[in-house]
Amino acid sequence: MVVIGGGPSGSTAAALLARKGYRVIALEKARHPRFHIGESLLPMNLPVFERLGVLDKVRALGVFKRGADFEADNAQGYNTYAFDRAIGDSPPHAYQVWRQDLDKMLFDHARDCGADAREGHEVVKAEQAGPRESLLEVRADDGTGYSIRARYVVDASGRDALLATKKRLRRKNREHQSAAIFGHFRGATLRPGEDAGNISIYRFDHGWMWMIPLPGGVMSVGAVCRPEYLKSRKGRTVEFLRATLQLNPALWGRLEHAELIGDEVRVTGNYSYDSARMGGPGWVLVGDAFAFLDPVFSSGVYLAMSGAEQAVGLVDAALRDPATERALLRKLEKRQRAGMARFSFFIYRFNGPVMRQMFREPRNTWQLEQGVISMLAGDLFDTPKVLWRLKLFKLAYAMSGLRDWRRWRAEHKYRLAQAGAQFTGGTTSVDKA
């Protein structure tokens, strides 16, 4: 079988399928290490890493992440949502990592597990001759080409979304759209004490901003913006990033004496999308090849790896008993969409006045704050007491919205209008001085 893509989802699928005794060819079009954004991991990633057998390697690569902090009207200026206060069984911490290092380690691990892991090999054509016969044309970066006949295809091609694009399944999110501009800085101010490794989230009028501490004293800093704002940029992208970050005084206060590494700024657009179907006979989409959410809660790597792990069980069962494939696909897709919907409720409303106030002044009535912490930890699939708190949070949100319905309605209309806006930033572009 073939796994397309060598990111976290592809490497997870390739490693686990190889362990089950299948002959697996994993194809990554680039060569590791290659740059990728998405540096903040969730606690629920850690059990997946442990089952893969790489948790010690992740620990060695990462910065300890106790929690996430959000701006607040208190003496220190922020509230820390510490993962050890979660009400489920999620681990009490996570890590921040350089994605190029994490991705390389996971791809190498898939190779160590027995997968034929090939770098610099791009799938340029995919045709399906039957439920258990896919024909792939591959082009290597040395100019050579070859064909593969596969019984099953796991598409983990990321935002290229190879099969979803070919099958015309990819759908733009009609409720939310954003784009991002970001860079890496040296010399930024860390949070004090045990909060030094936390991700920090800030808001501004056009979106939200992040600060992610990385190994080597580097800070990943960026802004996720509504398309209307990012389309307004003029002149050098480096200066636009600096001007944007200065819109939040608290963030800029931690950054004003820091140095942008290499004067390198990246811009990426078309953030939110999904696919009409997750799979069919002989193929399945995992990770960003299936869907991608706004990254405000760092959900990408966890959803990708968790989904890939679940997909491995589906593929194994489908090959042993093809009659079960359709039902298993429906079950997996329902599970994945449910988790994404729980994240999306918060993501869509994060910049609105009601959610902003609830995060700035959290209350733990009925353990609602702890339920939100569990969501931030990634525990949103299988823990009933967490899922019930998230439902209660929705009710509390609705009641708060009724008290300020005019502002809520204005923000809702603006968000939908921005979701329909066109942004021509493509995937990722790089600007250097």
Residue pairs with C-beta under 8 A, 6 or more apart in sequence:
1 17
1 22
1 23
1 24
1 25
1 150
1 151
1 152
1 153
1 154
1 315
2 24
2 25
2 26
2 27
2 123
2 134
2 136
2 148
2 150
2 152
2 153
2 154
3 10
3 13
3 14
3 17
3 24
3 25
3 26
3 27
3 115
3 153
3 154
3 156
4 10
4 27
4 123
4 126
4 136
4 153
4 154
4 155
4 156
4 157
4 162
4 163
4 289
5 26
5 27
5 28
5 155
5 156
5 157
5 158
5 160
5 287
5 289
6 26
6 27
6 28
6 30
6 32
6 103
6 107
6 110
6 117
6 119
6 156
7 36
7 103
7 106
7 156
7 158
7 287
7 288
7 304
8 102
8 103
8 106
8 287
8 301
8 304
8 305
8 308
9 156
9 286
9 287
9 288
9 289
9 304
9 305
9 307
9 308
10 26
10 28
10 107
10 110
10 154
10 156
10 157
10 286
10 287
10 308
11 26
11 103
11 106
11 107
11 109
11 110
11 117
12 48
12 52
12 106
12 110
12 304
12 305
12 308
12 309
12 312
13 154
13 156
13 286
13 308
13 309
13 311
13 312
13 315
14 24
14 26
14 110
14 113
14 115
14 117
14 154
15 52
15 106
15 109
15 110
15 113
15 115
16 52
16 113
16 308
16 309
16 312
17 24
17 115
17 154
17 312
17 315
17 316
18 24
18 110
18 113
18 114
18 115
19 113
19 114
20 312
20 316
22 316
22 319
23 116
24 110
24 114
24 115
24 116
25 115
25 116
25 118
25 148
25 150
26 107
26 110
26 111
26 115
26 116
26 117
26 118
27 118
27 121
27 122
27 123
27 138
28 107
28 117
28 118
28 119
28 120
28 121
29 120
29 121
29 122
29 123
30 119
30 120
31 119
31 120
31 141
32 100
32 103
32 104
32 107
32 108
32 119
33 100
33 101
33 103
33 104
34 100
34 103
35 99
35 100
36 99
36 100
36 103
37 99
37 180
37 182
37 220
37 222
37 266
37 268
37 295
37 428
38 99
38 295
38 298
38 300
38 301
39 96
39 97
39 98
39 99
39 212
39 214
39 220
40 65
40 94
40 96
40 199
40 210
40 212
40 298
41 58
41 62
41 65
41 94
41 95
41 96
41 97
41 298
41 301
41 302
42 94
42 298
42 299
42 301
42 302
42 376
42 377
42 378
43 83
43 86
43 90
43 91
43 92
43 93
43 94
43 377
43 378
43 379
44 90
44 91
44 302
44 306
44 377
44 378
44 379
45 58
45 94
45 301
45 302
45 305
45 378
46 55
46 58
46 91
46 94
47 91
48 302
48 305
48 306
48 309
49 55
49 58
51 309
52 106
52 109
53 109
54 105
54 106
54 109
57 105
57 109
58 95
58 97
58 102
58 105
59 95
61 95
61 97
61 98
61 101
61 102
61 105
61 215
62 95
62 96
62 97
62 215
63 95
63 96
63 97
63 197
63 213
63 214
63 215
64 93
64 95
64 197
65 83
65 93
65 94
65 95
65 96
65 197
65 198
65 199
66 80
66 82
66 83
66 84
66 92
66 93
66 194
66 195
66 197
66 198
67 80
67 81
67 82
67 83
67 84
67 93
67 195
67 198
67 373
67 376
68 80
68 81
68 198
68 199
68 200
68 201
68 298
68 376
69 78
69 79
69 80
69 81
69 191
69 195
69 198
69 199
69 200
69 201
70 78
70 79
70 81
70 200
70 201
70 359
70 360
71 77
71 78
71 201
71 202
71 203
71 250
71 360
72 78
72 79
72 359
72 360
72 361
73 360
73 361
77 250
78 200
78 250
79 359
79 360
79 362
80 195
80 198
81 362
81 369
81 372
81 373
81 376
82 92
82 373
83 90
83 91
83 92
83 93
83 94
83 373
83 376
83 377
84 92
84 93
85 369
85 370
85 373
86 92
86 370
86 373
86 374
86 377
86 379
86 386
87 367
87 370
87 371
87 373
87 374
87 383
87 385
87 386
87 389
88 374
88 377
88 379
88 383
88 385
88 386
89 379
89 383
90 374
90 377
90 378
90 379
91 377
94 377
95 197
96 197
96 199
96 212
96 213
96 214
97 214
97 215
98 214
98 215
102 301
107 117
107 119
108 117
110 117
111 117
118 140
120 140
120 141
120 142
121 138
121 139
121 140
121 141
122 138
122 139
122 140
122 141
123 136
123 137
123 138
123 157
123 162
124 137
124 138
124 139
124 145
125 136
125 137
126 134
126 135
126 136
126 137
126 153
126 162
126 163
126 166
127 134
127 135
128 134
128 135
128 282
128 283
129 135
130 282
131 281
131 282
131 322
132 151
132 152
132 281
132 282
132 322
133 149
133 150
133 151
133 282
134 149
134 150
134 151
134 152
134 153
134 282
134 283
135 147
135 148
135 149
135 150
136 147
136 148
136 149
136 150
136 153
137 145
137 146
137 147
138 145
138 146
138 147
138 148
139 145
140 146
151 282
151 319
152 282
152 283
152 284
152 315
152 318
152 319
153 163
153 282
153 283
153 284
154 283
154 284
154 286
154 308
154 311
154 315
155 161
155 162
155 163
155 164
155 283
155 284
155 285
155 286
155 289
156 286
156 287
156 289
156 304
156 308
157 163
157 289
158 287
158 288
158 289
159 270
159 288
159 292
159 427
160 289
161 170
161 273
161 275
161 285
161 288
161 289
161 290
162 289
163 169
163 283
163 285
163 289
164 170
164 275
164 285
164 289
164 290
167 277
169 275
169 276
169 277
170 273
170 274
170 275
170 276
171 273
171 274
171 275
171 276
172 270
172 272
172 273
173 272
173 273
173 274
173 419
174 416
174 419
174 420
175 344
175 348
175 415
175 416
175 419
176 272
176 294
176 344
176 347
176 348
176 415
176 419
177 226
177 227
177 270
177 271
177 272
177 418
177 419
177 420
177 421
177 423
178 207
178 224
178 225
178 226
178 227
178 271
178 272
178 294
178 418
179 224
179 225
179 227
179 230
179 267
179 268
179 269
179 270
179 271
179 423
179 425
180 222
180 223
180 224
180 225
180 267
180 268
180 269
180 271
180 295
181 222
181 223
181 225
181 230
181 233
181 237
181 240
181 241
181 244
181 265
181 266
181 267
182 210
182 220
182 221
182 222
182 223
182 241
182 265
182 266
183 221
183 222
183 238
183 241
183 260
183 261
183 264
183 265
183 266
184 214
184 218
184 219
184 220
184 221
184 260
184 261
184 264
185 218
185 219
185 221
185 255
185 258
185 259
185 260
185 261
186 217
186 218
186 219
186 258
186 259
186 261
187 217
187 257
187 258
187 259
188 211
188 219
188 221
188 254
188 255
188 258
189 253
189 254
189 255
189 258
190 196
190 197
190 213
191 198
191 200
196 213
197 213
198 213
199 210
199 211
199 212
199 213
199 298
200 210
200 211
200 251
200 254
201 208
201 209
201 210
201 296
202 208
202 209
202 210
202 211
202 248
202 250
202 251
203 209
203 248
203 351
203 356
204 223
204 244
204 247
204 248
205 247
206 223
206 225
206 226
206 228
206 229
206 247
207 223
207 224
207 225
207 226
207 229
207 351
208 223
208 224
208 296
208 350
208 351
209 221
209 222
209 223
209 224
209 244
209 245
209 248
209 251
210 220
210 221
210 222
210 223
210 224
211 219
211 220
211 221
211 251
211 254
211 255
212 219
212 220
212 221
213 219
214 220
218 261
219 255
219 258
221 245
221 251
221 255
222 241
223 241
223 244
223 245
224 271
224 294
224 295
224 296
225 244
226 418
226 421
227 269
227 418
227 421
227 422
227 423
228 418
228 421
230 267
230 269
230 423
230 425
231 421
231 423
233 240
234 240
236 431
236 433
237 265
237 267
237 431
238 260
238 263
238 265
238 431
238 432
238 433
240 265
241 260
241 265
242 260
245 251
245 252
245 255
246 252
262 432
263 432
263 433
264 430
264 431
264 432
265 430
265 431
265 432
266 428
266 429
266 430
266 431
267 425
267 428
267 429
267 431
268 425
268 426
268 427
268 428
268 429
269 423
269 424
269 425
269 426
269 427
270 423
270 425
270 426
270 427
271 292
271 293
271 294
271 295
272 292
272 293
272 294
272 419
273 291
273 292
274 290
274 291
274 292
274 337
274 340
275 285
275 289
275 290
275 291
277 285
277 333
278 284
278 285
278 290
278 329
278 332
278 333
278 336
279 285
279 311
279 314
279 329
279 332
279 333
280 329
281 322
281 325
281 326
284 311
284 314
284 315
284 329
284 332
286 304
286 307
286 308
286 311
287 300
287 303
287 304
287 305
287 307
287 308
288 300
288 304
290 307
290 336
291 336
291 340
292 300
293 299
293 300
293 303
293 340
293 343
293 344
293 347
294 347
296 346
296 347
296 350
297 343
297 346
297 347
297 375
297 376
299 340
299 343
299 378
302 378
303 336
303 339
303 340
303 343
306 339
306 378
306 381
307 332
307 336
310 332
310 335
310 336
311 332
313 328
314 325
314 328
314 329
314 332
317 324
317 325
317 328
318 324
318 325
318 328
335 381
338 381
339 380
339 381
342 375
342 380
342 387
342 390
343 375
343 380
345 390
345 394
346 355
346 372
346 375
348 415
349 355
349 397
350 356
350 359
351 411
351 415
352 407
352 408
352 411
352 412
352 415
353 404
353 407
353 408
353 411
354 397
354 400
354 401
354 404
354 407
354 408
355 397
357 400
358 396
358 397
358 400
362 369
362 372
363 369
364 370
366 389
366 392
367 389
368 389
368 392
368 393
368 396
370 389
371 386
371 388
371 389
371 390
371 392
371 393
372 389
372 390
372 393
374 380
374 383
374 386
374 389
375 386
375 390
379 386
380 386
380 387
380 390
401 408
